[in-house]
Amino acid sequence: MSLDVSPKLLAEAETGDIREADFVDTVRTSLPYAYDLIETLATRLHAGITEFADNQTPPPSEQERGQLLRALASDAIRGSLERHFGIALAFQNCHRVAAFRPASRDGETYARFTSLRAQVLNQSAELRDC
């Protein structure tokens, strides 16, 4: 199970819609490494003039790597984090995630980062098992 859902949130979901803020808080407490990494990237992006902020440091353990993979593989989690932080996420491998401004999705830098070529160039033997 990737999220530690409170009984209250589960009951709300069973009877109707839930507040996205409550869902994001569940992500924050369930996947702290992933949440903190994305929050850091969003902060760096919003504080600077660069087109994107990315992470190139592998997670410290398989547990943290799993958190990041679960967060980015789920459309609901990823989308909620993007809306919460006002960013667009791009993901290349088990740790290279980047935060872009949402309008950048139509831009050349985002297209380059998410291209087939960039994916191939970002591979290495060390990343085959991630």
N, C-alpha and C positions, 0 to 999 in steps of 0.2 A: 504494500500500500504506500503510495507516494505522499499522501497528505494525512495529517492527524486532524480529522474533522471533529469538532466539538459536537456533543449531543444536541445542543441548541441549534447549530448551523444545519445539522442533518435534519432535524425536525422542520426547520424553515424550508429546506429544499424539498422535503417530502410533501409540503402543503402548498408550495408555490415558489416564486422567484426569491432569490436572496440578494442582498446588497453586495455590490462588487467590492466595496471597502472591506466587508467581512471576509470575503473570499481571499482578497489580497493579504489580509492579516493572517489567515490560515496558511497561505503560502509562505509568508515571512517566518512564521514559527515552525512550520514543517520542513521547509527547505532553506535554512538560514544561510548556508554558503551561497546558494544560487541567488537568493534575494539580495544579499549583501554585495555580491559581485555586480549584479545588474544595477543596483542602486549606485555603486561607485562609478560605473561607466556612465550612467545618466548624469550624475553630478559633474563628472569631468566634461562630458559633452556640453552641458548647459553652461558651464563656467568658462568655456573657451571658444575659440573661433575655428577650431578644426572641424572638418566635415564629419568625422566620426571618432569615437573612442573605443578602443578594443583591448581585449585581454589576450596575452600570449603566454601566460604562465600556467602550467598545468596545475590542476587541483592538488592539494597536499595528500589526498588519499582517495581510495576508490569510493568511499562514502560520499565525499564532496563531489567527485566526478558524477556519481549517480544522481545526486541532487540536481546538478546542472543539466544533465541529459533529460531527467524527468520534467524539469521546468520548461525546457525548450522544445521537447517533443509533444507536449500537450498544447493544443490550440487554445484551450480555455485559460491555462496558466500563462502561457506566453502572451496572449492577447491582453489579459488583465494587467500584466506587468507593463506592457507597452503603453496602455492607456494610463495607468497609474503614474508612470514616470514621464509620460509625454515623449516617447521615443519609438523608433522602429528597430527591432532586433534583427541581426543577421548572424548566422551560425555556420562555421566551417568544419569544425571537428569537435573532439571531446572537450575542448577548452577554449577554442578561439571564437569568442562571441564578440560582436561589436554593436554599439548603440549609435544609431543615426537619427537625425531629425526626421520626423515622419514625411515631410515634403521631399526628402532625399531619395525616397523609393523610386522616383522617376528620374533620378540623376545618374550621371556617368560613374561617379565614385561608388555608389551602391551597386550599380550593375557590374562594375569591375570586381567588387568584393564578392558578389554572389555568383560570379561566372563559373562556368565549367573549368576554365583555365586556372582561375584562382584556387578552386578546390583541388585540382591536381597539383599545383605548385605548393600547396600548403600541406602536403602529405610527407610522411617520413616513416622509416621503419619503426621508430620509437612509438608512433601513434597507431600502429596496426591493431593493437589490442584494446584501444580505448573505446 
